[in-house]
Amino acid sequence: GDFINFNRAMVWLYDHHFDTLMLNLKYVPSFSCHRALLDLLQFVCLPGLLEEKLTKASDHRQHKLEIQTGHVKKQRWLSRKETHQQLVADFLATQPDGKRGNILVKKHITYRYTPVTSSNGQELERWVWTSR
């Protein structure tokens, strides 16, 4: 449903036409849910809470849109990559010279099609990990 307008309308009815709100309050759960009654009670008891909650929700939606753009994702990825490289360099710097060479070996892994024969001689399609 329309959370924003529904709650604004309910608070307005509470402020301006209290009797009408009370007569129709029993129908709220059939069109919404029981939680809507608790939300209304909360918004009536704490004036300004509804607008504060809506502002936070709007800010959150805007933030989500900003962080999902391609250049921001790329910046986060590059930052994580740089951090990882720095951690590896710091780790290798703490190792004795004799151990350093065998610790990290960078392998390139690709996904390649390899035909495989089953036990009855039939050729099967299978994708396997193979190193270059």
C-alpha positions in Angstrom: 0.0 0.0 0.0 0.9 3.7 0.1 2.4 4.0 3.5 3.1 7.7 3.3 -0.2 9.0 2.2 -2.2 6.5 4.3 -0.4 7.5 7.6 -0.6 11.2 6.7 -4.3 10.9 6.1 -4.9 9.0 9.4 -3.0 11.6 11.4 -4.9 14.3 9.7 -8.2 12.6 10.5 -7.0 12.2 14.1 -6.3 16.0 14.3 -9.4 17.3 12.5 -12.1 14.6 12.6 -11.5 12.4 15.6 -15.0 10.9 15.7 -14.8 9.8 12.0 -11.4 8.2 12.6 -12.7 6.3 15.6 -15.8 5.0 13.7 -13.6 3.8 10.8 -10.6 2.5 12.8 -12.1 -1.1 12.9 -11.7 -1.3 9.1 -8.0 -0.4 8.9 -6.7 -4.0 9.4 -8.9 -5.3 6.6 -7.4 -2.9 4.1 -3.9 -2.8 5.6 -2.6 -4.7 8.6 -2.8 -4.6 12.4 0.6 -3.0 12.4 -0.9 0.1 10.8 -2.9 0.7 14.0 0.3 0.6 16.0 2.0 2.9 13.6 -1.0 5.4 13.9 -0.8 5.3 17.7 3.0 5.9 17.5 2.6 8.8 15.1 -0.2 10.4 17.1 1.7 10.1 20.4 5.0 11.4 19.0 4.2 14.4 16.7 6.9 14.9 14.0 7.9 11.2 14.0 6.1 10.5 10.8 7.9 13.2 8.8 11.2 12.2 10.4 10.7 8.6 9.4 9.7 9.7 5.8 12.8 11.9 5.6 15.1 9.0 6.6 13.4 6.7 4.1 13.8 9.2 1.4 17.5 9.8 2.3 18.0 6.0 2.3 16.5 5.6 -1.2 18.7 8.4 -2.5 21.8 6.8 -1.0 21.0 3.4 -2.5 20.6 5.0 -5.9 24.0 6.8 -5.5 25.9 3.7 -4.5 24.6 1.6 -7.3 26.0 3.6 -10.1 28.8 2.0 -12.1 31.6 4.5 -11.3 30.9 4.2 -7.5 31.0 0.4 -7.7 34.3 0.5 -9.7 35.7 2.9 -7.0 34.8 0.4 -4.2 36.2 -2.5 -6.2 39.5 -0.7 -6.8 39.7 0.3 -3.2 39.2 -3.3 -2.0 41.8 -4.4 -4.5 44.3 -1.9 -3.3 43.7 -2.8 0.3 44.1 -6.5 -0.5 47.4 -5.8 -2.3 48.7 -3.8 0.6 47.8 -6.5 3.1 49.6 -9.1 1.0 52.6 -6.8 0.7 52.7 -6.3 4.5 52.3 -10.0 5.1 55.2 -10.9 2.7 57.4 -8.2 4.3 57.0 -10.0 7.7 58.1 -13.4 6.3 61.8 -14.5 6.2 63.5 -14.3 2.8 63.7 -18.1 2.4 59.9 -18.6 2.9 58.7 -15.7 0.7 59.1 -17.4 -2.7 56.8 -20.4 -2.0 54.0 -18.7 -0.2 52.0 -17.1 -2.9 51.9 -18.4 -6.5 49.5 -16.5 -8.7 47.7 -18.9 -11.0 45.3 -17.9 -13.8 42.3 -20.2 -13.8 39.9 -20.4 -16.8 36.7 -22.2 -17.4 37.0 -24.4 -20.5 34.9 -27.0 -22.3 36.4 -30.5 -22.1 34.7 -33.5 -23.7 34.4 -36.4 -21.3 33.5 -40.0 -22.1 31.0 -41.8 -19.8 31.4 -45.4 -18.7 29.2 -46.6 -21.6 31.4 -44.8 -24.2 29.0 -41.9 -24.8 30.6 -38.4 -25.0 29.3 -36.0 -22.4 29.5 -32.2 -22.3 31.3 -31.0 -19.2 32.9 -27.8 -18.1 35.9 -28.1 -15.9 38.4 -25.7 -14.2 41.8 -25.9 -15.8 44.8 -23.8 -15.1 46.8 -22.1 -17.9 
